[in-house]
Amino acid sequence: MRAFSRTAEAITGDIRLTRHEPARAGSATVTLALANGHRVRLSSVGTLAPGRDGGADARQRAEVLRFAQDPGPLLNGNMLCGDPATHPARYAALYRPARGGVNPALCMAVFSSKEPPRSLDSADLCAIYCYNR
């Protein structure tokens, strides 16, 4: 997916998401490939209702995924959240914005919280990265 937001252009660049079906009783996983070649695996932990960036459609949901590990330095030495030792990227919420006009196909909100976020407005929100196909 092509970086759509300035934040995505500067930090992640274009990305590729590959979904893997769960093995037996396990959860679904996703591999996130970033523009600098880093790959990180995320596992699905549920869904949440979008907050301020989710648009007007109350039925819209975001899939919450847990990072296996922080991907470390990305483009221009930037990090997804901040210093991986103190504020690692721990969760991502993937959602499709429901706004009108020219909008991205997918957004990824990244959180540093130890527990899964309950909304896109959670206090440990690091950044929102948006992409187009």
N, C-alpha and C positions, 0 to 999 in steps of 0.2 A: 504494500500500500504506500502511496506517495504521501510524504509529510505535507499537511495542509496548514497547520498553525505555525506561527513563527517559533513558538516554543519547540515544536516537533522538528522543524527545520534545523534549529540550532543545537538540539541535544540528541535526539534519536536518529534523525534523518529518516529515510524511507525504511519501512519495516516489513517483515513477512510473519504472519501468524499461521502456524500449522497445528490443527486440532488432531488429537489422538484419542481414540475411543477408550473407555475404561476397560481394564482387564479384570474380569470377574466382578468382585465386590469393590474394586477401587474407584476413584473419582476420575473424571475426564481430565486430561492434561492438554496444555498448549505449549508449543515451543515458539518463543519470540526471538526472531533473528533481527538484529539491529544493523544499521548501515555500516558500522565499523567492524562488522564480522562477529561481534559477541552474540552468543546464543544463551538463552536462559529458559528453563522449564518452569511452568506455572501449573498449579493444580486447582481445579474448581472447588470452591467452598460454599457456593450458594448464589443467591441473588439479593439485590437491594433495590429500593425505589429511588429513582433519581432525585436530586435536589435542584439547586438553582440553575444548573447548566443543562438539565434534562428536558427542557421544553414543557409544553402544556399538556401533553398526553399522559394522564395519570396511570394508564395501563402499561406504559413503557417500563422496562426493567433493565438493570445492569447486571452482568455476570461478574461475580467476585472471584478472583484468582489469587492464590498465594505464590509468591516467588520462591523458588528453591534456594536462590541466593541473589543478592544484589548484583547486577551486571557489571558494576565498577565503572571506570571512566569511559565516557562515550565521546561524541564529537566535541571538539574544542576543549577537551578536558572536563566537560560537564558531567554531572551525575543525575540520575533520575530524581533523587530526593535531596541529596546533600552528602555529607561525609558518611560513607558506608559503615564506619565504626560507631557513629553516634545516631545517625538518622538513615538507616538503610531502607531501600525500597522493599517493603514486605508484602503489600497487596496491590492489586490493580483491579479496577472495575471497568469493564468494556461495555460500551453502550452506543446506540445510534441516536444522535440528536434529533429531536422532533420539531425543530424550528423551520420556518419557511425561508424562502430565498436560497441563495447559494450556501449550502451547508456541507460539512464533512460527512463522509460515509460512516466513520467510526471514530469514537473518542476513547482514550484510555486515561482514567484518573488514577494516579499513583499515590499510595499512602505509606507512611512509616510506622503506623500504629502496630502494637503487638497483637491486638485483637482485630478481627475483620471489621471493616467499616460498616456502619449501619445506614449511612447515606452519603451522597456525594458532597455533602456539607460537613463531613466529619472533620474534627479539629486537626488531625494529622495528615490532611490532604497536602501533598507536596506540589503537584502540578497536574495539569490536564493537557494531554497531547492529542491532536486530532489529525486524521488521515483521510485520503480519498483513494479510490481504486485506480 
